[in-house]
Amino acid sequence: MEYCLFTEPQQGATYDDQLAFAQAGERTGFTGFFRSDHYLRMGEGDPFPGPTDAWTTLAGIARETSTIRIGTLVSSVTYRVPGILAIQVAQIDAMSGGRAELGLGTGWFEQEHLAYGIPFPSKRFDLLEEQLELINGLWATPADEKYSFDGANYQLKDAPALPRTVQERIPVIVGGSGPRRTPNLAARFATEFNMGFQTESVIAEKFENVRKACQGVGRDPESLKLSVALPTLAAASEAELERRATNIGTTLAEFRGETNITGGAEQIIEKVGRLVDLGAQRIYFQLLDMRDIEQVEFLGAEVLPHLPR
């Protein structure tokens, strides 16, 4: 089992906030630090300090940490051309000593595309399929060979398979609740399938769908890591939970429910146990207040030592 921190810096976090969060996660025993890849705040609230670029941020964090894995959950195919993205991630893999992971998705937040002049085509699944094939193809090409790709949306001709990745294969994460294309893409191109923000019954259904998709393409379902990402509020007392809920613009009553991870150590351990029983091999705790290092420390000290390994 693996346990990761998952953050949303576009909601208001500097590079220094993110670095401190990642370093706290490393210090307290988390497997990874993952961040969203967005450029515009969602919902009402103070827009400051403004956006930070995901891969620029992760490059800095790569040099300021030593063990924690780092990546996106997830980057949008609309933001970067895939050849350049492959170079960026491979370089950060080298800068981190082999700790980079790439989450890739279709993108959905049209407003930020309008705000920053990023094209937002109505059909993006074909872009995702080609990018997944192209990036994996570049990374898998031997150093003394070149890689070409001729797709409907992207064409590469005699691209050097450089820079080399440190990891034999950089993990690639695909996620989403689509009934057909998403699990098929995960089965064909990903090392991990992620299901986020859903109830346990939906998670069980989607895990079964992706296992069947693996079988459909002749892949051993056990070779695909299954993961869950869920919003989390953790504290030793109800009063502290209420305070943390207020700090992220909600109430404890609104946050609680079938989906989110909420409560003290006992409640969180029970929830994670049920997710493990469904087949989850990695859990992402989504923490929205990036200045609340104490919440990371609470999870690291009071929860992580008692979770399945």
C-alpha positions as CSV (number, residue, x, y, z in Angstrom):
1,M,0.0,0.0,0.0
2,E,1.0,3.5,-0.7
3,Y,-0.3,6.8,0.8
4,C,0.1,10.1,-0.9
5,L,-0.7,13.8,-0.4
6,F,-2.8,15.4,-3.1
7,T,-3.1,19.2,-3.3
8,E,-4.9,22.0,-5.3
9,P,-2.4,24.9,-5.4
10,Q,-4.5,27.0,-7.8
11,Q,-6.8,27.6,-4.8
12,G,-4.1,29.8,-3.3
13,A,-0.6,28.5,-2.6
14,T,2.9,29.8,-3.3
15,Y,5.8,27.7,-4.4
16,D,7.1,27.9,-0.8
17,D,3.8,26.7,0.5
18,Q,4.0,23.7,-1.8
19,L,7.6,22.9,-0.9
20,A,6.9,23.0,2.8
21,F,3.9,20.7,2.3
22,A,5.9,18.2,0.2
23,Q,8.8,18.3,2.7
24,A,6.3,17.7,5.6
25,G,4.9,14.7,3.7
26,E,8.4,13.3,3.2
27,R,9.3,13.8,6.8
28,T,6.1,12.1,8.1
29,G,6.3,9.0,5.9
30,F,4.0,9.7,2.9
31,T,4.8,7.9,-0.4
32,G,4.2,10.9,-2.7
33,F,3.3,14.5,-3.2
34,F,0.9,15.1,-6.1
35,R,-0.6,18.4,-7.2
36,S,-3.4,19.4,-9.6
37,D,-2.4,21.0,-12.9
38,H,-4.6,24.1,-13.1
39,Y,-4.1,27.8,-13.7
40,L,-7.2,29.4,-12.3
41,R,-8.9,29.3,-8.9
42,M,-12.2,27.4,-8.8
43,G,-15.1,29.1,-7.0
44,E,-15.2,32.3,-5.0
45,G,-12.4,33.5,-2.9
46,D,-9.1,35.4,-2.9
47,P,-7.3,34.8,-6.2
48,F,-3.9,35.6,-4.7
49,P,-1.1,34.6,-5.0
50,G,-2.1,33.4,-8.4
51,P,-1.2,30.3,-10.4
52,T,2.0,28.2,-10.3
53,D,2.9,26.0,-13.1
54,A,2.8,22.3,-12.1
55,W,5.9,21.0,-13.7
56,T,8.0,24.1,-12.9
57,T,6.9,23.7,-9.3
58,L,7.7,20.0,-9.3
59,A,11.2,20.6,-10.8
60,G,12.0,22.8,-7.8
61,I,10.5,20.3,-5.3
62,A,12.6,17.6,-7.0
63,R,15.8,19.3,-5.9
64,E,14.5,20.0,-2.4
65,T,13.4,16.5,-1.4
66,S,15.1,13.1,-1.5
67,T,12.5,10.3,-1.2
68,I,9.0,11.4,-1.8
69,R,7.5,10.7,-5.2
70,I,6.2,13.7,-7.2
71,G,3.7,14.1,-10.0
72,T,0.5,15.5,-11.3
73,L,-3.0,14.3,-10.8
74,V,-3.6,15.2,-13.5
75,S,-2.1,17.3,-16.3
76,S,-4.4,18.3,-19.2
77,V,-3.6,17.3,-22.7
78,T,-4.5,20.9,-23.8
79,Y,-1.7,22.5,-21.9
80,R,1.5,21.2,-23.5
81,V,2.5,19.5,-26.8
82,P,3.3,15.9,-25.9
83,G,6.9,15.9,-27.2
84,I,7.8,18.8,-24.9
85,L,5.9,17.2,-21.9
86,A,7.8,14.0,-22.4
87,I,11.1,16.0,-22.1
88,Q,9.9,18.0,-19.1
89,V,8.9,14.9,-17.1
90,A,12.0,13.0,-18.1
91,Q,14.2,15.9,-17.0
92,I,12.3,16.1,-13.6
93,D,12.8,12.3,-13.3
94,A,16.5,12.9,-13.5
95,M,16.4,15.9,-11.2
96,S,14.6,13.8,-8.6
97,G,16.8,10.7,-8.9
98,G,13.9,8.7,-10.4
99,R,10.8,9.9,-8.5
100,A,8.6,11.5,-11.2
101,E,5.1,10.3,-12.2
102,L,2.8,11.6,-14.9
103,G,-0.9,11.8,-14.5
104,L,-2.6,12.7,-17.8
105,G,-6.2,13.5,-18.6
106,T,-8.4,15.3,-21.1
107,G,-8.9,18.5,-19.1
108,W,-12.3,19.9,-18.3
109,F,-12.0,23.5,-16.9
110,E,-13.0,25.6,-19.9
111,Q,-12.9,28.9,-18.0
112,E,-9.1,28.7,-17.3
113,H,-8.5,28.0,-21.0
114,L,-10.4,31.2,-21.9
115,A,-8.6,33.1,-19.2
116,Y,-5.1,32.3,-20.5
117,G,-5.8,31.8,-24.2
118,I,-5.4,28.0,-24.2
119,P,-7.2,26.2,-27.0
120,F,-10.1,24.0,-25.6
121,P,-11.4,21.7,-28.4
122,S,-14.7,20.1,-27.8
123,K,-13.3,16.6,-28.4
124,R,-10.2,15.7,-26.4
125,F,-10.2,12.0,-25.9
126,D,-8.4,11.5,-29.2
127,L,-5.7,13.9,-28.0
128,L,-5.4,11.9,-24.8
129,E,-5.0,8.6,-26.6
130,E,-2.4,10.0,-29.0
131,Q,-0.4,11.7,-26.2
132,L,-0.4,8.5,-24.1
133,E,0.9,6.5,-27.0
134,L,3.4,9.1,-28.1
135,I,4.9,9.8,-24.7
136,N,5.2,6.2,-23.7
137,G,6.7,5.5,-27.2
138,L,9.4,8.2,-26.7
139,W,10.4,6.9,-23.3
140,A,10.5,3.3,-24.5
141,T,12.7,4.0,-27.5
142,P,16.3,2.8,-27.1
143,A,18.9,5.6,-26.8
144,D,20.6,4.7,-30.1
145,E,17.3,4.8,-32.0
146,K,14.8,7.6,-33.0
147,Y,11.1,7.7,-32.6
148,S,8.4,8.7,-35.2
149,F,4.7,9.1,-34.7
150,D,2.1,9.8,-37.3
151,G,-1.3,10.5,-35.7
152,A,-4.3,12.6,-36.6
153,N,-3.3,15.3,-34.2
154,Y,0.4,14.9,-33.6
155,Q,3.3,14.0,-35.8
156,L,6.9,13.4,-34.8
157,K,9.7,12.6,-37.2
158,D,13.0,11.1,-36.1
159,A,12.8,12.4,-32.5
160,P,15.8,11.5,-30.4
161,A,14.7,9.4,-27.4
162,L,16.3,11.9,-25.1
163,P,16.7,12.9,-22.4
164,R,16.8,9.4,-20.9
165,T,14.6,8.6,-17.9
166,V,16.1,7.4,-14.7
167,Q,13.3,5.0,-14.0
168,E,13.0,2.1,-16.4
169,R,9.4,3.2,-16.9
170,I,8.0,6.5,-15.5
171,P,4.6,5.7,-14.0
172,V,1.7,7.0,-16.0
173,I,-1.7,7.6,-14.3
174,V,-5.0,7.6,-16.1
175,G,-8.2,8.2,-14.2
176,G,-11.9,9.1,-14.6
177,S,-15.3,7.7,-14.5
178,G,-16.0,7.1,-18.2
179,P,-17.5,3.7,-18.8
180,R,-15.5,2.6,-21.8
181,R,-12.8,4.8,-23.3
182,T,-11.1,5.7,-20.0
183,P,-10.7,2.2,-18.7
184,N,-9.5,1.1,-22.2
185,L,-6.9,3.8,-22.3
186,A,-5.7,2.9,-18.8
187,A,-5.5,-0.8,-19.8
188,R,-3.4,0.0,-22.9
189,F,-1.1,2.8,-21.7
190,A,-1.1,3.4,-17.9
191,T,0.7,1.9,-15.0
192,E,-2.1,3.2,-12.6
193,F,-5.8,3.7,-12.8
194,N,-7.2,6.4,-10.5
195,M,-10.8,6.9,-9.3
196,G,-11.5,10.1,-7.5
197,F,-14.3,11.8,-5.7
198,Q,-16.8,8.9,-5.7
199,T,-18.6,6.7,-3.2
200,E,-17.3,3.2,-2.4
201,S,-19.9,1.5,-4.5
202,V,-18.9,3.5,-7.6
203,I,-15.2,2.9,-6.9
204,A,-15.9,-0.9,-6.8
205,E,-17.8,-0.7,-10.1
206,K,-15.1,1.3,-11.9
207,F,-12.3,-0.9,-10.6
208,E,-14.2,-3.9,-12.0
209,N,-14.6,-2.1,-15.3
210,V,-10.9,-1.4,-15.7
211,R,-10.0,-5.0,-14.7
212,K,-12.3,-6.2,-17.5
213,A,-10.7,-3.7,-19.9
214,C,-7.3,-5.2,-19.1
215,Q,-8.5,-8.6,-19.9
216,G,-10.0,-7.3,-23.1
217,V,-6.6,-6.1,-24.4
218,G,-4.7,-9.2,-23.1
219,R,-3.2,-7.6,-20.1
220,D,-2.9,-9.1,-16.6
221,P,-5.2,-6.9,-14.4
222,E,-2.8,-7.4,-11.5
223,S,-0.2,-5.3,-13.5
224,L,-2.3,-2.2,-13.2
225,K,-2.2,-0.3,-9.9
226,L,-5.6,0.8,-8.6
227,S,-5.8,4.0,-6.6
228,V,-8.4,6.3,-5.0
229,A,-8.2,10.1,-4.5
230,L,-10.6,11.6,-1.9
231,P,-11.0,15.0,-0.1
232,T,-9.8,14.7,3.4
233,L,-10.3,16.4,6.8
234,A,-8.4,14.9,9.7
235,A,-8.1,15.9,13.3
236,A,-8.2,14.6,16.8
237,S,-11.4,16.5,17.8
238,E,-14.7,17.7,16.4
239,A,-13.7,21.3,17.2
240,E,-10.5,21.0,15.1
241,L,-12.4,19.3,12.3
242,E,-14.9,22.2,12.3
243,R,-12.0,24.7,12.2
244,R,-10.4,23.0,9.3
245,A,-13.7,22.8,7.4
246,T,-14.2,26.5,7.9
247,N,-10.7,27.2,6.6
248,I,-11.5,25.6,3.3
249,G,-14.8,27.4,2.9
250,T,-17.3,24.7,4.0
251,T,-18.8,23.2,7.1
252,L,-18.1,19.9,8.7
253,A,-21.7,18.8,8.1
254,E,-21.4,19.6,4.4
255,F,-18.0,17.8,4.1
256,R,-19.1,14.6,5.8
257,G,-20.8,12.0,3.7
258,E,-20.3,8.7,1.9
259,T,-17.4,10.0,-0.3
260,N,-14.9,12.0,1.7
261,I,-12.4,10.9,4.3
262,T,-13.4,12.6,7.5
263,G,-12.6,12.3,11.2
264,G,-10.0,11.2,13.7
265,A,-7.5,8.4,13.3
266,E,-10.1,5.6,14.0
267,Q,-12.6,6.8,11.4
268,I,-9.9,7.3,8.8
269,I,-8.3,3.9,9.4
270,E,-11.8,2.3,9.0
271,K,-12.4,4.2,5.7
272,V,-9.0,3.3,4.3
273,G,-9.6,-0.4,5.2
274,R,-12.8,-0.5,3.2
275,L,-11.0,1.1,0.2
276,V,-8.2,-1.5,0.4
277,D,-10.9,-4.2,0.5
278,L,-12.2,-2.8,-2.8
279,G,-8.8,-3.2,-4.3
280,A,-7.1,0.1,-3.8
281,Q,-3.3,-0.1,-3.7
282,R,-2.7,3.7,-3.4
283,I,-4.7,6.3,-1.5
284,Y,-4.4,10.0,-2.2
285,F,-5.5,12.2,0.7
286,Q,-6.6,15.5,-0.9
287,L,-5.8,18.3,1.5
288,L,-7.0,21.7,0.4
289,D,-5.4,24.0,3.0
290,M,-1.8,24.0,2.1
291,R,-0.8,26.2,5.0
292,D,-2.1,23.6,7.5
293,I,1.1,21.6,7.9
294,E,-0.3,20.3,11.2
295,Q,-2.9,18.3,9.4
296,V,-0.2,16.5,7.4
297,E,1.7,15.9,10.7
298,F,-1.5,14.5,12.3
299,L,-2.0,12.0,9.5
300,G,1.7,11.0,9.5
301,A,1.8,10.5,13.3
302,E,-1.6,9.2,14.2
303,V,-2.9,7.5,11.0
304,L,-0.2,6.3,8.7
305,P,1.4,3.9,11.3
306,H,-1.9,2.0,11.6
307,L,-2.8,1.7,8.0
308,P,-2.5,-1.5,5.9
309,R,0.9,-1.9,4.2
